[in-house]
């Protein structure tokens, strides 16, 4: 693979870096202050809408979507360094550019698997940033790391599906602009093939029987910027049969297709978070003194910063290689690398942010620096998109199989 960015990527990187410096970083404190004055903590601060308008004006919009009809038409390799830049301000930049999860994954699902009516009703307003969405898969009563365990029922009744189940940590569901759920449940719970039991249906938020019960906290944070993580009950919620995405029994395959690009996006944003942590470490080290000399002259600080730089460079190369493989041989051909980045990146970034927190002392765990929120987000990604252990199990089995 060629390590140089192509002309299109370089152009977009320059525009995005300027957008971050001129608009996003200055908006971080403004957004915090505006949110404190909102009637509901889940409403969107005005400055976020202003950022979205500016990003769209500059053509920094829907960069994640490789489908040129609906998005920027970038390859995974072209988008990866852009996702890294937005990861430096994960609370604002992805939303500002309409590249925030879970909407990105949901738009990819709709672009690939939805029919024309579904695209018109839901994909188009999502692409325009007019509404938000949520992906309802994880359940509190089963080990959802094994997706075949899910117990939500999607039962056919004439021209309707009846959805019954309880989901939690449904990202984005607290946001009042979240208008649609993609719900994964079982249409054939007794089917022979456990990976053909599941289907996905579109369930509008205002469907009778849908209740957003409460916001789930993450290390004490409610993650207002991403619309929270809700517990949601589906109590015999009825939707038309036309709300089925793809075919009955196709839910597991759609979920796998959704998660591949999502892991690249998460890992590149994590690298951006690590870069922000390194920058904060360096600024702190040159501005504070302890035991008679600047922190920047303390040997242990040198080790932390050097190790962090080496780690980030290694991770970036692995993630870019994975993106290149996804573009050239497909997600299936990049299976090992996708799992490798999912295992390696959150773990390493958590360690880097942890050292940055240590260097900041009490300030590191406070609201005055972004480190505590960065840590919570990075640590959560060791669980989200499949716990590390699930990927380690699958990756090890593939390695061992070569010798059987």
DRENTIPA-230845 format. One line per field, with one value per residue (C-alpha): x, y, z; residue in one letter. Coordinates in nm, 3 decimals. Layout:
BEGIN
px	c(X/...)
py	c(Y/...)
pz	c(Z/...)
rest	c(A/...)
***
This chain:
BEGIN
px	c(0.000/0.108/0.154/0.098/-0.251/-0.402/-0.494/-0.859/-0.771/-0.509/-0.760/-1.026/-0.773/-0.662/-1.021/-1.118/-0.814/-0.894/-1.260/-1.153/-0.922/-1.158/-1.494/-1.493/-1.236/-1.370/-1.724/-1.643/-1.679/-1.965/-2.159/-2.101/-2.232/-2.534/-2.627/-2.639/-2.912/-3.129/-3.477/-3.386/-3.032/-3.108/-3.182/-2.914/-2.713/-2.751/-2.378/-2.397/-2.654/-2.429/-2.136/-2.347/-2.449/-2.087/-1.960/-2.224/-2.140/-1.775/-1.853/-1.744/-2.064/-2.144/-1.776/-1.815/-2.048/-1.866/-2.181/-2.120/-2.494/-2.561/-2.224/-1.875/-1.785/-1.462/-1.294/-1.224/-0.859/-0.953/-1.200/-0.982/-0.753/-1.059/-1.223/-0.901/-0.925/-1.288/-1.187/-0.990/-1.325/-1.552/-1.841/-1.876/-1.687/-1.858/-2.203/-2.102/-2.003/-2.299/-2.052/-2.159/-2.252/-2.505/-2.641/-2.344/-2.403/-2.778/-2.735/-2.501/-2.763/-3.035/-2.813/-2.722/-3.034/-3.340/-3.594/-3.666/-3.960/-3.755/-3.470/-3.706/-3.870/-3.567/-3.233/-3.285/-3.366/-3.076/-2.839/-2.970/-2.909/-3.278/-3.336/-3.133/-3.166/-3.083/-2.982/-3.166/-2.981/-2.826/-3.047/-3.010/-3.129/-2.893/-2.525/-2.565/-2.202/-2.349/-2.611/-2.788/-2.896/-3.129/-3.485/-3.684/-3.966/-4.071/-4.388/-4.581/-4.952/-5.120/-4.979/-4.793/-4.497/-4.547/-4.227/-4.190/-3.873/-3.646/-3.326/-3.064/-2.763/-2.941/-2.719/-2.890/-3.236/-3.267/-3.224/-3.568/-3.454/-3.421/-3.720/-3.645/-3.513/-3.358/-3.461/-3.301/-3.513/-3.614/-3.871/-3.793/-3.679/-3.699/-3.518/-3.249/-2.982/-2.929/-2.788/-3.107/-3.345/-3.299/-3.443/-3.433/-3.734/-3.781/-3.980/-4.066/-4.016/-4.380/-4.514/-4.762/-4.593/-4.247/-4.128/-3.792/-3.767/-3.449/-3.101/-2.817/-2.503/-2.149/-1.901/-2.140/-2.175/-2.504/-2.334/-2.570/-2.384/-2.457/-2.816/-2.753/-2.778/-3.133/-3.325/-3.619/-3.924/-4.113/-4.450/-4.639/-4.535/-4.693/-4.534/-4.623/-4.458/-4.306/-4.082/-3.873/-3.517/-3.400/-3.547/-3.663/-3.365/-3.120/-3.068/-2.746/-2.580/-2.691/-2.549/-2.212/-2.210/-2.291/-2.017/-1.718/-1.691/-1.806/-1.501/-1.270/-1.451/-1.427/-1.060/-0.957/-1.153/-0.980/-0.643/-0.758/-0.850/-0.502/-0.346/-0.550/-0.434/-0.068/-0.107/-0.258/0.021/0.289/0.122/0.083/0.441/0.591/0.363/0.393/0.673/0.716/1.007/1.208/1.189/0.934/0.738/0.882/1.222/1.099/1.222/0.898/0.708/0.955/0.878/0.503/0.514/0.760/0.565/0.241/0.389/0.526/0.194/-0.012/0.212/0.181/-0.196/-0.241/-0.048/-0.254/-0.581/-0.481/-0.373/-0.714/-0.893/-0.685/-0.768/-1.138/-1.120/-0.917/-1.034/-1.355/-1.459/-1.435/-1.079/-0.991/-1.159/-0.842/-0.726/-1.070/-1.064/-0.703/-0.772/-1.081/-0.870/-0.559/-0.686/-0.923/-0.689/-0.387/-0.577/-0.722/-0.366/-0.252/-0.547/-0.495/-0.138/-0.257/-0.506/-0.227/-0.015/-0.302/-0.364/-0.707/-0.768/-0.751/-1.067/-1.250/-1.481/-1.216/-1.030/-1.173/-0.967/-1.225/-1.485/-1.226/-1.138/-1.502/-1.557/-1.242/-1.301/-1.657/-1.531/-1.356/-1.713/-1.907/-1.912/-1.838/-1.620/-1.249/-1.267/-1.513/-1.274/-0.976/-1.162/-1.250/-0.905/-0.727/-0.949/-0.866/-0.494/-0.508/-0.711/-0.410/-0.230/-0.508)
py	c(0.000/0.359/0.551/0.891/1.045/1.103/1.452/1.429/1.313/1.587/1.850/1.728/1.692/2.053/2.179/1.965/2.067/2.432/2.372/2.213/2.505/2.782/2.641/2.317/2.371/2.720/2.573/2.310/2.546/2.733/2.409/2.322/2.660/2.652/2.300/2.412/2.661/2.424/2.326/1.959/1.820/1.617/1.918/2.022/2.337/2.610/2.611/2.248/2.342/2.630/2.390/2.157/2.441/2.552/2.198/2.144/2.478/2.372/2.029/1.849/1.646/1.273/1.199/0.844/0.711/0.547/0.557/0.862/0.896/0.971/1.054/1.178/0.861/0.812/0.477/0.349/0.444/0.798/0.843/0.695/0.998/1.227/1.021/1.054/1.433/1.436/1.204/1.490/1.642/1.337/1.519/1.780/1.707/1.382/1.534/1.859/1.669/1.425/1.142/1.040/0.693/0.536/0.734/0.642/0.269/0.311/0.515/0.248/-0.019/0.183/0.265/-0.103/-0.293/-0.064/-0.043/0.283/0.373/0.320/0.527/0.812/0.812/0.762/0.772/1.107/1.303/1.131/1.231/1.586/1.589/1.666/1.366/1.122/0.744/0.455/0.091/-0.135/-0.463/-0.495/-0.640/-0.631/-0.985/-1.182/-1.179/-0.966/-1.017/-1.332/-1.179/-1.514/-1.473/-1.181/-1.247/-0.962/-1.112/-0.980/-1.174/-1.158/-1.081/-1.035/-0.722/-0.617/-0.716/-0.708/-0.616/-0.716/-0.690/-0.476/-0.312/-0.102/0.116/0.221/0.510/0.830/0.733/1.015/1.279/1.426/1.432/1.051/0.953/0.594/0.273/-0.010/-0.302/-0.646/-0.934/-1.289/-1.364/-1.738/-1.821/-2.197/-2.195/-2.457/-2.205/-1.978/-1.709/-1.701/-1.650/-1.272/-0.990/-0.611/-0.383/-0.009/0.111/0.483/0.635/0.747/0.393/0.296/0.049/0.210/0.362/0.524/0.434/0.599/0.721/0.483/0.643/0.563/0.610/0.870/1.054/1.072/1.151/1.431/1.512/1.172/1.164/0.941/0.565/0.463/0.166/0.113/-0.112/-0.245/-0.365/-0.520/-0.231/-0.279/-0.173/-0.255/-0.559/-0.311/-0.192/-0.508/-0.432/-0.681/-1.026/-1.229/-1.409/-1.153/-0.959/-1.127/-1.072/-0.707/-0.657/-0.796/-0.571/-0.273/-0.337/-0.374/-0.010/0.105/-0.049/0.139/0.463/0.401/0.305/0.609/0.839/0.668/0.753/1.114/1.098/0.966/1.249/1.502/1.335/1.350/1.718/1.788/1.590/1.794/2.127/2.031/1.907/2.235/2.455/2.295/2.241/1.978/1.903/2.195/2.144/2.142/1.823/1.819/1.743/1.449/1.119/0.929/1.193/1.145/0.772/0.828/1.067/0.859/0.538/0.712/0.840/0.496/0.332/0.577/0.539/0.159/0.171/0.413/0.188/-0.116/0.070/0.214/-0.132/-0.263/0.015/-0.061/-0.432/-0.355/-0.149/-0.405/-0.748/-0.666/-0.692/-1.070/-1.058/-0.806/-1.008/-1.073/-0.712/-0.574/-0.786/-0.691/-0.317/-0.364/-0.545/-0.327/0.028/0.090/-0.089/0.120/0.449/0.393/0.357/0.679/0.879/0.731/0.863/1.204/1.209/1.117/1.403/1.649/1.534/1.630/1.836/1.522/1.380/1.714/1.880/2.145/1.914/1.669/1.376/1.219/1.210/1.080/0.803/0.705/0.689/0.489/0.245/0.185/0.087/-0.213/-0.343/-0.182/-0.344/-0.675/-0.711/-0.755/-1.114/-1.212/-1.082/-1.248/-1.580/-1.553/-1.430/-1.707/-1.974/-1.847/-1.857/-2.207/-2.336/-2.282/-2.562/-2.819)
pz	c(0.000/-0.066/0.260/0.098/0.109/-0.233/-0.353/-0.249/0.102/0.140/0.031/0.274/0.557/0.513/0.512/0.810/1.016/0.949/1.039/1.370/1.457/1.351/1.460/1.659/1.936/2.019/2.030/2.296/2.592/2.425/2.382/2.749/2.862/2.628/2.738/3.101/3.005/2.798/2.917/2.860/2.881/2.569/2.349/2.100/2.183/1.923/1.848/1.731/1.466/1.363/1.327/1.113/0.883/0.841/0.780/0.516/0.354/0.332/0.187/0.505/0.522/0.514/0.459/0.592/0.323/0.029/-0.183/-0.404/-0.469/-0.103/0.054/-0.026/-0.217/-0.023/0.025/0.375/0.326/0.228/0.512/0.789/0.839/0.837/1.110/1.311/1.295/1.414/1.698/1.853/1.956/1.968/2.132/1.858/1.536/1.427/1.483/1.312/0.997/1.013/1.072/1.423/1.541/1.550/1.255/1.035/1.073/1.032/0.715/0.578/0.650/0.479/0.182/0.131/0.231/0.240/-0.040/-0.218/0.005/0.320/0.178/0.092/0.434/0.657/0.475/0.307/0.626/0.803/0.524/0.552/0.928/0.990/1.220/1.430/1.469/1.701/1.661/1.907/1.952/2.301/2.576/2.956/3.024/2.799/2.701/2.389/2.293/2.136/1.908/1.873/2.238/2.181/2.295/2.140/1.932/1.592/1.517/1.191/1.233/0.897/0.734/1.048/1.264/1.640/1.828/2.193/2.399/2.614/2.492/2.667/2.596/2.280/2.174/2.064/2.184/2.440/2.173/2.083/1.719/1.722/1.510/1.404/1.559/1.364/1.585/1.574/1.700/1.624/1.356/1.366/1.723/1.660/1.325/1.267/1.167/1.469/1.239/1.034/1.324/1.341/1.132/1.139/1.125/1.123/1.425/1.439/1.783/1.805/1.748/2.023/2.256/2.227/2.556/2.617/2.984/3.111/3.024/3.106/3.244/3.131/3.418/3.557/3.224/3.037/2.704/2.608/2.288/2.135/2.254/2.553/2.588/2.669/2.797/2.562/2.592/2.290/2.419/2.127/1.904/1.562/1.233/0.871/0.712/0.467/0.753/0.729/0.616/0.356/0.414/0.711/0.860/0.724/1.047/1.157/0.818/0.811/1.162/1.051/0.744/0.965/1.220/0.983/0.867/1.211/1.373/1.134/1.219/1.593/1.579/1.377/1.608/1.900/1.747/1.725/2.093/2.171/1.972/2.173/2.496/2.386/2.299/2.641/2.809/2.635/2.709/3.074/3.099/2.979/3.191/3.539/3.785/4.056/4.286/4.158/3.782/3.498/3.449/3.097/3.252/3.460/3.316/3.369/3.169/2.883/2.888/2.886/2.593/2.391/2.448/2.353/2.026/1.930/2.014/1.810/1.506/1.526/1.566/1.279/1.041/1.143/1.100/0.763/0.648/0.754/0.566/0.256/0.277/0.315/-0.002/-0.200/-0.082/0.108/0.471/0.469/0.341/0.611/0.888/1.088/1.069/1.162/1.476/1.548/1.544/1.759/2.019/2.007/1.962/2.257/2.497/2.398/2.382/2.730/2.857/2.687/2.819/3.165/3.170/3.050/3.338/3.580/3.450/3.504/3.862/3.996/3.685/3.476/3.629/3.628/3.379/3.308/3.069/2.812/2.943/3.172/2.895/2.651/2.895/2.945/2.570/2.498/2.783/2.666/2.321/2.476/2.520/2.234/1.888/2.059/2.371/2.315/2.438/2.164/1.899/2.067/2.066/1.699/1.596/1.788/1.633/1.285/1.365/1.515/1.220/0.993/1.177/1.197)
rest	c(X/X/X/X/X/X/X/X/X/X/X/X/X/X/X/X/X/X/X/X/X/X/X/X/X/X/X/X/X/X/X/X/X/X/X/X/X/X/X/X/X/X/X/X/X/X/X/X/X/X/X/X/X/X/X/X/X/X/X/X/X/X/X/X/X/X/X/X/X/X/X/X/X/X/X/X/X/X/X/X/X/X/X/X/X/X/X/X/X/X/X/X/X/X/X/X/X/X/X/X/X/X/X/X/X/X/X/X/X/X/X/X/X/X/X/X/X/X/X/X/X/X/X/X/X/X/X/X/X/X/X/X/X/X/X/X/X/X/X/X/X/X/X/X/X/X/X/X/X/X/X/X/X/X/X/X/X/X/X/X/X/X/X/X/X/X/X/X/X/X/X/X/X/X/X/X/X/X/X/X/X/X/X/X/X/X/X/X/X/X/X/X/X/X/X/X/X/X/X/X/X/X/X/X/X/X/X/X/X/X/X/X/X/X/X/X/X/X/X/X/X/X/X/X/X/X/X/X/X/X/X/X/X/X/X/X/X/X/X/X/X/X/X/X/X/X/X/X/X/X/X/X/X/X/X/X/X/X/X/X/X/X/X/X/X/X/X/X/X/X/X/X/X/X/X/X/X/X/X/X/X/X/X/X/X/X/X/X/X/X/X/X/X/X/X/X/X/X/X/X/X/X/X/X/X/X/X/X/X/X/X/X/X/X/X/X/X/X/X/X/X/X/X/X/X/X/X/X/X/X/X/X/X/X/X/X/X/X/X/X/X/X/X/X/X/X/X/X/X/X/X/X/X/X/X/X/X/X/X/X/X/X/X/X/X/X/X/X/X/X/X/X/X/X/X/X/X/X/X/X/X/X/X/X/X/X/X/X/X/X/X/X/X/X/X/X/X/X/X/X/X/X/X/X)
***
